[in-house]
Amino acid sequence: MNEGDGLHGTPVANGRSATNRNCPTASSATTRGEAVWRTFVACPSLQEPSRERDAVWLAAESAICTHGFASVTPMGSTSRVLVGADQATAELIAAMSWLTRHEDAARKLDPLSLFIALRGVATRGADGSARAAQADALHGMTNVPLGRMVYWRPIDETGVA
C-alpha cells in the first residue's frame, strides 16, 4: 500500500504489496505476528483473567482482525467473499477461541506461524469472518444446491413470496 493513495486496511490477496514501509524486507504478516506473539508469550495463561490476557485480546484485535476490506475464500468453498471491518468481532472471537483451545500447541509456534494460524481461523474458519459475510449475503438461506441461482422477487400484496 503506497502512502497517500487513500487505501487503508488489510491488503487483498494478489493486490497491493504487504510489506512494511519501515523495513521493506519484513512482511506485514511477520510484523503483525511478532506483535501478537510477544503479548502471548508474556501471558502466563489464557485460562485465568489477567492484564496480560487482556493485552493478548487487544493485540489479536489489532494484528489479526480485518480493519479495511479483504477478499477471502472460506475453507471448503470456491467462492471468494468480501470481508470488512463489520466482521472483525467474529474474527476476534474465532481467533481467541482457537488460541485458548490450542494454547499449548500455539506456544510452540514462531511469530509468523502463529499469525498465519490465527488469521486463517479468523477469516477462513467455520466461525470466521468469511462464513459470517457469506451468511449475510445469503440472508440466512440454507440448503441451496451448489451452482443453483438464487433470485430475489418482490413480495406481492398478500405478503406471500
trRosetta pair geometry for C-beta under 8 A, 3 or more apart (Angstrom, degrees):
i j d omega theta_ij theta_ji phi_ij phi_ji
1 5 6.9 -144 -174 51 73 122
1 7 5.2 -136 -143 92 109 113
1 8 7.6 98 -171 -99 154 29
1 11 6.2 -143 -43 -81 101 103
1 16 4.9 75 -73 134 59 147
1 17 7.0 -133 -10 64 43 71
2 5 4.6 77 73 -19 97 125
2 7 7.7 70 46 38 67 113
2 16 7.5 -121 -10 -150 73 128
3 21 7.0 64 -47 -113 107 155
7 16 6.7 138 110 -18 157 161
7 68 7.6 58 176 -158 72 157
8 67 7.3 -74 143 117 94 100
8 68 5.2 178 106 -90 65 126
9 66 6.8 32 -171 -179 108 74
9 67 4.9 -159 -123 90 75 70
9 68 1.2 -82 -51 -11 173 126
9 69 5.9 73 111 16 157 50
9 70 7.4 -141 143 -46 112 82
9 85 7.5 -110 -118 -54 125 102
10 66 5.0 -81 10 -131 137 73
10 67 6.3 121 -26 37 85 71
10 68 5.5 -167 23 43 61 96
10 69 7.4 -142 57 75 85 24
10 70 4.6 -26 95 -62 120 120
11 15 5.4 -166 179 77 87 108
11 16 4.9 -123 -133 69 114 87
11 17 7.1 -108 -119 88 162 21
11 18 4.7 -136 39 -83 144 88
11 28 7.3 133 8 32 117 155
11 70 7.5 53 90 -108 28 94
12 15 3.8 68 69 -10 87 143
12 16 7.4 75 39 20 74 78
12 69 7.0 -10 -67 110 107 83
12 70 5.6 172 -99 -138 65 54
12 71 4.8 50 -150 12 110 97
13 70 7.7 70 -14 -169 77 91
13 71 6.3 -103 32 72 90 96
18 27 5.8 30 110 -163 99 89
18 28 4.4 -101 171 21 86 118
18 29 6.7 35 142 -21 133 88
19 24 5.5 31 158 -153 138 54
19 25 7.6 16 -149 -58 119 6
19 26 7.1 115 -159 77 76 47
19 27 6.1 -71 -106 -114 57 48
19 28 6.6 -150 -117 -32 7 83
20 23 5.0 15 89 53 119 77
20 24 7.2 -138 73 -84 64 23
20 26 4.8 -15 29 85 127 97
20 27 7.1 108 -14 157 90 9
20 28 5.7 147 -61 -82 76 60
20 30 7.9 -89 -20 64 125 96
20 31 5.1 99 -73 -33 139 149
21 24 7.4 9 -144 -77 27 70
22 26 8.0 -21 79 50 81 123
23 26 4.1 32 102 16 118 115
23 31 7.8 150 51 -75 117 122
26 30 5.2 -118 -170 76 85 130
26 31 5.7 88 142 -52 120 99
27 30 4.7 101 58 1 81 100
27 31 7.1 -151 95 -1 46 86
28 31 5.7 -57 -149 40 35 111
28 32 5.9 29 156 -14 69 111
29 32 5.9 -58 -139 44 27 107
29 33 5.9 32 157 -24 63 111
29 112 6.2 65 128 -139 101 84
29 115 5.2 151 -177 121 81 144
29 116 7.0 44 -176 -67 130 77
29 119 7.5 -77 -130 -7 101 157
30 33 5.7 -55 -143 37 25 113
30 34 6.4 28 156 -21 62 105
30 111 6.7 72 -159 108 59 116
30 112 5.3 -23 -104 -86 70 103
30 115 7.5 -145 -92 20 22 156
31 34 5.9 -54 -151 32 28 111
31 35 6.8 30 151 -20 61 103
32 35 5.7 -50 -154 30 36 114
32 36 6.8 28 153 -11 66 104
32 63 3.9 151 -170 -158 92 100
32 64 7.4 150 160 -63 121 47
32 115 5.6 107 96 -128 91 134
33 36 6.0 -59 -151 40 34 105
33 37 5.8 34 154 -22 69 113
33 63 7.2 161 -62 168 27 137
33 110 8.0 42 148 125 133 69
33 111 3.9 120 129 156 101 82
33 112 4.8 136 74 -91 171 35
33 113 7.7 102 -157 34 142 34
33 114 5.6 132 -159 68 97 88
33 115 3.0 -87 -88 -31 98 126
33 116 7.5 -1 -93 -18 131 66
34 37 5.5 -55 -137 40 30 115
34 38 6.1 37 162 -26 65 104
34 111 4.4 20 -80 -162 55 157
35 38 6.2 -51 -148 29 24 110
35 39 7.0 12 158 -6 58 107
35 59 5.5 -169 140 -158 90 106
35 62 7.0 -82 132 95 143 117
35 63 4.9 174 76 -72 121 140
36 39 6.3 -66 -155 42 31 102
36 40 5.9 31 152 -22 69 115
36 56 7.4 66 -159 -151 73 71
36 59 4.9 153 -106 137 57 114
36 60 5.8 74 -123 -84 114 61
36 63 4.8 -131 -46 68 103 149
36 64 6.6 64 -80 -43 145 102
36 111 7.4 138 63 -149 82 83
36 114 6.1 -158 98 123 117 121
36 115 6.3 141 38 -85 133 78
36 118 6.7 -117 161 30 167 163
37 40 5.5 -59 -142 39 28 113
37 41 6.1 28 160 -20 66 107
37 109 7.8 -124 -111 99 110 90
37 110 7.6 -12 -118 166 152 39
37 111 3.8 -93 -14 -105 155 84
37 114 5.2 134 -82 50 95 152
37 115 7.7 -62 -38 -42 101 86
38 41 6.1 -55 -146 35 25 109
38 42 6.5 21 155 -16 60 111
38 59 7.7 -158 65 -135 82 156
38 111 7.9 15 -32 -103 71 120
39 42 5.6 -58 -148 39 33 113
39 43 6.6 35 152 -26 65 106
39 52 7.3 170 -177 -167 76 72
39 55 4.7 -143 -156 130 120 103
39 56 5.0 173 127 -89 109 57
39 58 7.7 -128 -163 67 167 84
39 59 4.1 174 30 -19 152 156
40 43 5.8 -57 -153 28 32 112
40 56 5.4 85 -88 -120 63 113
40 59 7.5 -125 -37 79 77 144
40 99 7.5 -110 -121 -165 126 132
40 106 7.1 -92 178 135 145 115
40 107 7.5 -157 144 -99 110 67
40 114 7.0 -152 35 -169 161 154
41 107 7.5 118 -102 -140 67 82
42 52 5.5 -145 119 -142 87 116
42 55 7.2 -30 84 87 123 141
43 46 6.4 55 134 -69 135 68
43 50 6.9 152 -144 78 87 125
43 52 3.8 165 -105 141 72 111
43 53 5.4 107 -146 -75 129 54
43 55 7.0 -168 -68 63 108 100
43 56 5.1 -28 -34 -43 154 126
44 48 7.6 -17 85 51 101 121
44 50 7.2 47 38 22 96 170
44 52 6.6 88 7 73 71 155
45 48 5.0 57 87 19 116 98
45 50 7.7 98 62 5 73 133
45 53 7.5 -26 94 -73 52 115
45 103 7.5 47 -148 176 61 157
46 53 5.7 129 -129 -125 53 106
46 56 6.7 -79 -103 72 99 161
46 96 7.9 -175 -163 -168 135 85
46 99 6.5 168 -95 124 169 96
46 100 4.8 -138 123 -110 135 76
46 103 5.3 -156 25 -99 121 133
47 100 7.4 123 -76 -156 61 95
47 103 7.7 -88 -37 -15 90 166
48 53 7.1 -168 85 -37 55 144
49 53 6.3 -121 -144 53 33 143
50 53 4.7 102 53 3 79 98
50 54 7.1 -139 97 -1 46 85
51 54 5.6 -54 -152 38 36 114
51 55 6.4 41 147 -24 66 104
52 55 5.5 -51 -151 32 33 115
52 56 6.8 39 149 -23 63 98
53 56 5.6 -46 -154 27 37 114
53 57 6.9 39 148 -17 64 100
54 57 5.6 -51 -155 33 37 114
54 58 6.5 33 149 -15 67 105
55 58 5.6 -54 -147 40 35 110
55 59 6.1 36 154 -20 67 106
56 59 5.7 -53 -143 38 30 110
56 60 6.2 32 155 -20 64 106
56 96 7.7 122 124 -119 102 102
56 99 7.6 -165 160 131 128 152
57 60 5.8 -56 -147 36 27 111
57 61 6.4 30 153 -21 63 105
57 92 7.3 59 -164 -174 80 114
57 96 6.2 20 -110 -100 80 143
58 61 5.6 -51 -147 33 32 113
58 62 6.3 26 156 -14 64 109
59 62 5.8 -60 -148 41 30 108
59 63 5.8 -1 166 5 69 117
60 63 6.4 -68 -129 52 23 90
60 64 4.8 -16 -171 16 67 128
60 65 7.3 77 139 -24 67 92
60 92 6.1 118 117 -137 109 79
60 95 5.3 175 -175 112 126 134
60 96 5.9 139 95 -67 168 92
60 99 7.3 -117 -94 -10 145 156
60 118 6.6 -120 -137 -176 101 144
61 64 7.1 -34 -79 48 11 89
61 65 5.2 -10 -156 5 48 132
61 88 7.2 65 -152 168 82 112
61 92 5.2 10 -94 -106 80 127
62 65 7.4 33 -24 36 7 97
63 115 7.0 -88 149 -120 118 102
64 91 6.5 -177 125 152 96 111
64 92 7.2 129 83 -98 115 59
64 95 5.0 81 141 -110 158 169
64 115 7.3 -161 -94 -145 83 68
64 118 4.9 -76 -115 133 135 117
64 119 5.5 -151 -146 -82 80 68
64 122 5.2 139 159 -25 111 165
65 85 7.8 69 149 -133 105 67
65 88 4.1 63 -178 -150 127 93
65 91 4.6 137 -117 93 78 133
65 92 5.4 -15 -72 -59 125 87
65 95 7.7 -119 -63 4 76 144
65 122 6.6 -122 -90 179 55 144
66 69 7.2 48 174 -116 123 16
66 70 5.2 -122 -122 9 125 116
66 83 5.4 153 -12 123 172 107
66 84 6.5 -160 122 -173 129 16
66 85 6.0 -139 108 -83 84 49
66 87 6.7 28 47 72 126 94
66 88 5.8 -134 58 -85 71 83
66 91 6.3 151 7 -37 85 163
66 123 7.1 94 -43 -95 114 108
66 129 6.2 -137 9 93 128 178
67 85 5.7 35 -146 -95 32 108
67 88 7.2 55 -83 -94 52 135
68 84 7.3 -75 140 -140 30 70
68 85 6.8 28 -65 -46 11 100
69 82 6.0 -10 -168 -172 110 96
69 83 6.9 151 -156 80 57 49
69 84 5.0 -22 -99 -98 78 79
69 85 8.0 -69 -66 -19 56 73
70 82 7.7 155 80 -154 34 52
70 83 5.1 -21 64 62 83 101
70 123 7.0 -51 95 -132 137 140
71 80 4.8 17 175 174 100 128
71 81 7.3 157 -156 73 57 32
71 82 5.9 -31 -99 -97 69 61
71 83 7.5 163 -99 16 17 81
72 80 6.6 143 72 -155 24 75
72 81 5.7 -33 69 62 79 83
72 83 5.0 12 12 -8 123 128
72 123 4.7 -132 -132 168 151 114
72 124 6.1 -144 178 -76 112 75
72 128 8.0 -114 148 128 152 125
72 129 6.9 83 43 87 160 99
72 130 4.2 -120 107 -82 121 118
72 133 7.8 113 55 38 112 141
73 77 5.8 -158 -177 85 77 95
73 78 7.1 -16 -154 -154 122 18
73 79 7.0 159 -129 86 83 29
73 80 5.0 -56 -74 -94 80 65
73 81 7.3 133 -100 11 33 78
73 124 6.9 17 87 -119 55 107
73 130 7.0 37 125 -153 9 155
74 77 4.3 51 66 17 89 129
74 81 6.5 26 -25 9 97 128
74 124 5.5 156 -136 -153 41 61
74 128 7.2 172 -121 70 90 111
74 130 3.9 -174 -71 115 87 126
74 131 5.3 104 -123 -63 142 72
74 134 6.2 -51 -18 -26 145 143
75 124 4.8 91 -33 154 84 100
75 125 6.4 19 8 -103 126 33
75 126 7.4 -57 57 -53 116 63
77 81 7.9 22 108 -22 155 109
77 130 7.7 -157 39 143 142 126
77 134 7.4 -134 -92 -96 166 154
79 134 7.8 114 89 -114 116 115
81 130 4.8 130 56 -153 129 81
81 133 4.6 141 157 97 126 122
81 134 5.1 -83 -94 -65 152 82
81 137 7.0 -138 -135 -10 107 143
82 133 6.6 -151 78 179 49 148
83 87 5.3 -75 -160 47 92 142
83 123 6.3 -155 29 -142 174 96
83 129 4.5 79 -149 131 131 121
83 130 5.8 -68 -65 -81 126 61
83 133 5.1 -125 -97 -32 70 150
84 87 6.4 109 63 12 52 91
84 133 7.6 119 15 -100 72 126
85 88 5.1 -9 -163 -28 58 120
87 90 4.9 -46 -171 39 77 117
87 91 6.1 85 130 -27 83 98
87 128 8.0 58 159 158 123 59
87 129 3.4 107 135 -142 132 100
87 130 8.0 109 157 -43 164 28
87 132 4.8 152 -131 82 112 132
87 133 5.6 -57 -60 -52 148 93
88 91 5.3 -54 -149 36 37 117
88 92 6.2 37 155 -22 69 103
88 129 7.3 16 -72 -93 28 131
89 92 5.8 -52 -146 34 31 110
89 93 6.4 27 157 -14 65 107
90 93 6.0 -57 -146 40 29 108
90 94 6.1 29 156 -19 65 111
90 127 6.7 -154 -175 156 91 72
90 128 6.4 108 134 -172 103 26
90 129 5.1 140 83 -86 114 61
90 131 7.9 -143 163 67 142 86
90 132 4.4 -161 -24 -39 177 154
91 94 5.9 -59 -145 39 26 109
91 95 6.1 22 160 -16 65 111
91 122 3.8 51 -162 -177 84 102
91 123 6.3 14 -116 -68 110 59
91 128 6.1 42 -104 -152 64 75
91 129 4.6 -9 -61 -41 97 112
92 95 6.0 -57 -143 39 27 108
92 96 6.1 13 164 -7 65 113
92 122 7.2 41 -57 -131 26 116
93 96 6.2 -62 -138 45 25 101
93 97 5.9 30 160 -24 63 111
93 127 6.9 -93 103 145 99 123
94 97 5.9 -56 -144 35 24 112
94 98 6.5 23 158 -16 61 107
94 121 5.4 -170 144 142 101 87
94 122 5.1 150 81 -111 112 47
94 125 5.4 162 -178 70 132 128
94 127 4.2 174 -101 97 103 98
94 128 4.7 -159 111 -83 176 62
94 129 7.7 -127 17 -27 142 65
95 98 5.9 -59 -153 37 28 109
95 99 6.2 24 153 -18 65 110
95 118 4.5 53 -148 -166 110 91
95 119 7.7 19 -102 -71 123 28
95 121 5.6 134 -98 87 56 109
95 122 4.1 -2 -55 -72 106 106
96 99 5.4 -50 -139 39 36 113
96 100 6.1 38 159 -21 66 104
97 100 5.9 -55 -147 36 27 109
97 101 6.4 21 156 -12 63 110
97 127 7.0 -3 51 78 147 154
98 101 5.9 -63 -147 42 29 107
98 102 5.9 -13 167 18 68 116
98 117 7.4 -160 134 150 136 97
98 118 7.0 175 77 -113 127 62
98 121 4.4 -29 -24 179 162 168
98 125 7.3 -137 -60 -85 137 172
99 102 6.5 -74 -131 58 22 84
99 103 6.5 61 159 -86 61 68
99 106 5.6 46 -141 -73 72 173
99 118 6.5 15 -62 -101 110 106
100 103 6.1 -4 -151 -51 27 105
102 105 4.7 -51 -180 51 93 112
102 106 5.2 101 114 -33 90 101
103 106 5.6 -60 -140 38 26 113
103 107 6.5 32 160 -28 63 102
104 107 6.0 -52 -155 23 28 112
104 108 7.6 22 150 -14 58 103
105 108 6.0 -61 -165 31 39 111
105 109 7.4 47 142 -33 66 100
106 109 5.6 -44 -159 13 45 119
106 114 6.2 81 -166 -121 88 98
106 117 7.1 -153 -114 91 92 152
109 113 4.2 -135 -166 95 104 113
109 114 4.4 139 107 -62 128 80
109 117 6.6 -81 -122 2 167 139
110 113 5.0 84 53 15 75 107
110 114 7.0 -141 91 -9 33 91
111 114 5.7 -58 -146 35 28 112
111 115 6.4 29 157 -19 64 105
112 115 5.6 -52 -150 35 33 113
112 116 6.4 32 153 -19 66 105
113 116 5.7 -52 -145 36 33 112
113 117 6.3 33 156 -19 65 106
114 117 5.9 -55 -147 37 29 110
114 118 6.2 20 159 -11 65 111
115 118 6.1 -63 -144 43 27 104
115 119 5.8 20 163 -14 67 113
116 119 6.1 -56 -135 42 24 105
116 120 6.0 27 161 -22 61 112
117 120 5.9 -61 -149 36 23 112
117 121 6.4 17 158 -13 62 108
118 121 5.9 -57 -146 39 30 106
118 122 5.9 28 157 -20 66 113
119 122 5.6 -57 -141 41 29 113
119 123 6.0 1 168 3 66 113
120 123 6.6 -71 -138 48 20 89
120 124 5.2 -39 -168 39 64 116
120 125 6.7 89 133 -43 66 92
121 124 7.4 -54 -87 58 12 74
121 125 4.1 19 -154 -31 52 143
121 127 7.9 7 172 59 83 89
121 128 6.2 178 150 -70 41 118
122 125 6.9 56 -9 20 14 112
122 128 5.2 109 150 -128 23 106
122 129 6.5 19 151 -7 71 101
123 128 5.0 42 115 170 4 136
123 129 5.2 -32 -123 43 56 103
123 130 5.5 63 167 -24 67 102
124 128 5.7 24 43 62 20 159
124 130 5.6 18 -105 19 42 140
125 128 4.1 110 51 -24 75 114
125 131 7.4 -69 99 -6 46 125
126 131 6.1 40 -170 -42 32 164
127 131 6.8 -72 -112 57 9 139
128 131 5.7 100 63 15 65 98
128 132 7.1 -120 116 -3 38 97
129 132 5.3 -57 -146 39 37 114
129 133 6.0 36 157 -19 71 105
130 133 5.8 -52 -145 38 30 109
130 134 6.2 35 152 -22 63 107
131 134 5.5 -51 -144 37 32 115
131 135 6.3 34 154 -20 64 104
132 135 5.8 -53 -149 36 29 111
132 136 6.5 32 151 -19 63 104
133 136 5.5 -51 -148 35 34 114
133 137 6.4 35 152 -21 65 104
134 137 5.7 -54 -150 35 31 112
134 138 6.4 15 156 -6 65 109
135 138 6.0 -64 -144 46 30 101
135 140 6.7 42 -178 -80 88 46
136 139 7.3 24 -178 -74 33 46
138 141 4.4 -111 167 41 101 95
138 144 7.2 -145 -145 9 127 143
138 150 7.4 136 -133 -15 79 176
141 144 5.5 41 135 -35 119 122
141 150 6.8 140 73 -126 174 146
144 148 5.7 -144 178 70 81 116
144 150 6.1 -24 -139 -71 146 115
145 148 4.5 78 67 -14 87 126
153 161 6.2 117 77 -166 108 90
155 159 5.8 11 166 -140 126 36
155 160 7.1 145 -158 62 88 19
155 161 5.6 -59 -106 -85 79 67
156 159 7.5 -78 75 -11 62 19
156 160 6.4 -19 49 60 101 70
156 161 7.9 153 8 -112 80 23
